[in-house]
Amino acid sequence: MINLTNKVAVVTGGNSGIGYASAKELAAQGAKVIITGRNKASVEKAAGELGVTGIVSDQGSLEQIDNLVAQVKEKFGKVDVLFLNAGVANFSPVETATESHYDTIMDLNVKGVYFTVQKFIPILNDGASVIFNTSVNAVLGMPDSGVYSASKAAIISLNRVLARELSPRQIRVNAVSPGPVATPLYGKIGLSEEEVNGFGTVLGQRILLKRFGKPEEIANVVRFLASDDASFITGTEITVDGGLTVNAVIY
Ligand SMILES: NC(=O)c1ccc[n+]([C@@H]2O[C@H](COP(=O)([O-])OP(=O)(O)OC[C@H]3O[C@@H](n4cnc5c(N)ncnc54)[C@H](OP(=O)(O)O)[C@@H]3O)[C@@H](O)[C@H]2O)c1
C-alpha cells in the first residue's frame, strides 16, 4: 500500500500540468511536497492550492539550482523523492532550427536536469527515489521534434547511468515516459491553435486508446515509482502513452 507520510518530495515544474498533478498526488499520499517553477505568481498560486511549499527556481540557472537545494536542505533536511519534471518543448524542422532554439531546449531539458539531480545528490536520503520525466518522442521520428527528442533521449541515457552510480546507496532511479498528455505545454510549442488542433487530431488517431492522456495518469506512475511498491525497480523507463509507440502498423 502506498503511503508517503513524512517523506520529502521535490517536484520541479510543479506549478502546471504533469508536475502539478504529481505534486497533488504525492501530497495526498502524505508527503511533504516542494514544487518549483520559474514564474513566481504561478508557483505561489499552485503552492497555495495544493497546500505545499513553492520555491521559485529557474532550471536554466545553476546559481538558482544551488539556491533551491540550499533552501530545501535548510527547511526540510533530506529528500526522499525527486521528480525531475520541469521541461520545455519547442518544435522546428532541423533545416531551419536556430542556435537559440537548440540552446533553449538543451539548456533546460538536459543541462538544467543534469545539474539539478547532481546538486540534490548530497541531500538525498539513502533509499530515495529519483524520477525523470522523459518522453516517447525520444524513440519516435516525429517531424520538427529533433532537439526536443534528442534532449529526452539524453535523459534516458542519464537515467541508466545514474541508477548504476547511486545503487550503492539503494537510491532507485527511473523515468516515466509520457505520450501526449493534455497540459498547457501544447500552447507553448510555437504552433498556432489551428496547428495544435490538427496535430492533436492526428496524434489522437494514432494512440491505441484514441485519446490524449491526463496529467493524473502520469502522476499515478510517479506515485508508484516514488513508493516502496516499486522497491525492486531501478534504471528503467515506464512508458505511459496509451499505446502510441506500439502502433506501427498503418492499417
Ligand atoms: N504534455 C505532454 O504531452 C508531455 C509528453 C511527454 C513529456 N512531457 C514532459 O512533461 C514535463 C512537464 O510538461 P507538461 O506537459 O506538464 O507542461 P507544462 O504544463 O508546460 O509544465 C511545464 C513545467 O515546467 C516548468 N518549467 C519550464 N521551464 C522551466 C525552467 N526554466 N525552470 C523551472 N521550471 C520550468 C514550468 O514552470 P513555469 O510555468 O514557471 O515556466 C511548468 O511548471 C516536461 O518535461 C515535458 O517535456 C510532456
The ligand as an SDF file (V2000), in Angstrom:
LIG
                    3D

 48 52  0  0  0  0  0  0  0  0999 V2000
    2.3490   17.0980  -22.1420 N   0  0  0  0  0  0  0  0  0  0  0  0
    2.8880   16.1210  -22.8510 C   0  0  0  0  0  0  0  0  0  0  0  0
    2.2960   15.6250  -23.8160 O   0  0  0  0  0  0  0  0  0  0  0  0
    4.2470   15.5940  -22.4750 C   0  0  0  0  0  0  0  0  0  0  0  0
    4.6590   14.4010  -23.0920 C   0  0  0  0  0  0  0  0  0  0  0  0
    5.9000   13.8730  -22.7770 C   0  0  0  0  0  0  0  0  0  0  0  0
    6.6990   14.5240  -21.8650 C   0  0  0  0  0  0  0  0  0  0  0  0
    6.2820   15.6670  -21.2850 N   0  0  0  0  0  0  0  0  0  0  0  0
    7.1780   16.3230  -20.3360 C   0  0  0  0  0  0  0  0  0  0  0  0
    6.4880   16.5810  -19.1490 O   0  0  0  0  0  0  0  0  0  0  0  0
    7.1240   17.6710  -18.4620 C   0  0  0  0  0  0  0  0  0  0  0  0
    6.0460   18.6080  -17.9710 C   0  0  0  0  0  0  0  0  0  0  0  0
    5.3540   19.1230  -19.0810 O   0  0  0  0  0  0  0  0  0  0  0  0
    3.7890   19.4910  -19.0610 P   0  0  0  0  0  0  0  0  0  0  0  0
    3.1950   18.8370  -20.2350 O   0  0  0  0  0  0  0  0  0  0  0  0
    3.2130   19.2740  -17.7340 O   0  0  0  0  0  0  0  0  0  0  0  0
    3.8870   21.0360  -19.4570 O   0  0  0  0  0  0  0  0  0  0  0  0
    3.6120   22.3920  -18.6580 P   0  0  0  0  0  0  0  0  0  0  0  0
    2.2300   22.3650  -18.0960 O   0  0  0  0  0  0  0  0  0  0  0  0
    4.0040   23.4490  -19.6110 O   0  0  0  0  0  0  0  0  0  0  0  0
    4.6230   22.3430  -17.4350 O   0  0  0  0  0  0  0  0  0  0  0  0
    5.9900   22.6060  -17.5890 C   0  0  0  0  0  0  0  0  0  0  0  0
    6.5320   22.9360  -16.2360 C   0  0  0  0  0  0  0  0  0  0  0  0
    7.9500   23.1080  -16.3480 O   0  0  0  0  0  0  0  0  0  0  0  0
    8.2860   24.3280  -15.7310 C   0  0  0  0  0  0  0  0  0  0  0  0
    9.4650   24.9250  -16.3270 N   0  0  0  0  0  0  0  0  0  0  0  0
    9.6950   25.1950  -17.6330 C   0  0  0  0  0  0  0  0  0  0  0  0
   10.8780   25.8020  -17.7730 N   0  0  0  0  0  0  0  0  0  0  0  0
   11.4010   25.9110  -16.5330 C   0  0  0  0  0  0  0  0  0  0  0  0
   12.5880   26.4600  -16.0150 C   0  0  0  0  0  0  0  0  0  0  0  0
   13.4960   27.0320  -16.8040 N   0  0  0  0  0  0  0  0  0  0  0  0
   12.8050   26.4040  -14.6810 N   0  0  0  0  0  0  0  0  0  0  0  0
   11.8900   25.8450  -13.8650 C   0  0  0  0  0  0  0  0  0  0  0  0
   10.7350   25.3190  -14.2920 N   0  0  0  0  0  0  0  0  0  0  0  0
   10.4900   25.3650  -15.6120 C   0  0  0  0  0  0  0  0  0  0  0  0
    7.0850   25.2220  -15.9160 C   0  0  0  0  0  0  0  0  0  0  0  0
    7.1240   26.2680  -14.9410 O   0  0  0  0  0  0  0  0  0  0  0  0
    6.8310   27.8080  -15.3700 P   0  0  0  0  0  0  0  0  0  0  0  0
    5.3850   27.8300  -15.7410 O   0  0  0  0  0  0  0  0  0  0  0  0
    7.1150   28.5720  -14.1310 O   0  0  0  0  0  0  0  0  0  0  0  0
    7.7360   28.1020  -16.5190 O   0  0  0  0  0  0  0  0  0  0  0  0
    5.9540   24.2290  -15.6890 C   0  0  0  0  0  0  0  0  0  0  0  0
    5.7050   24.0570  -14.3200 O   0  0  0  0  0  0  0  0  0  0  0  0
    8.1240   18.2590  -19.4510 C   0  0  0  0  0  0  0  0  0  0  0  0
    9.4260   17.8250  -19.1290 O   0  0  0  0  0  0  0  0  0  0  0  0
    7.6790   17.6790  -20.7740 C   0  0  0  0  0  0  0  0  0  0  0  0
    8.7370   17.5840  -21.6900 O   0  0  0  0  0  0  0  0  0  0  0  0
    5.0700   16.2180  -21.5730 C   0  0  0  0  0  0  0  0  0  0  0  0
  1  2  1  0
  2  3  2  0
  2  4  1  0
  4  5  1  0
  4 48  2  0
  5  6  2  0
  6  7  1  0
  7  8  2  0
  8  9  1  0
  8 48  1  0
  9 10  1  0
  9 46  1  0
 10 11  1  0
 11 12  1  0
 11 44  1  0
 12 13  1  0
 13 14  1  0
 14 15  2  0
 14 16  1  0
 14 17  1  0
 17 18  1  0
 18 19  2  0
 18 20  1  0
 18 21  1  0
 21 22  1  0
 22 23  1  0
 23 24  1  0
 23 42  1  0
 24 25  1  0
 25 26  1  0
 25 36  1  0
 26 27  1  0
 26 35  1  0
 27 28  2  0
 28 29  1  0
 29 30  1  0
 29 35  2  0
 30 31  1  0
 30 32  2  0
 32 33  1  0
 33 34  2  0
 34 35  1  0
 36 37  1  0
 36 42  1  0
 37 38  1  0
 38 39  2  0
 38 40  1  0
 38 41  1  0
 42 43  1  0
 44 45  1  0
 44 46  1  0
 46 47  1  0
M  CHG  2   8   1  16  -1
M  END
$$$$
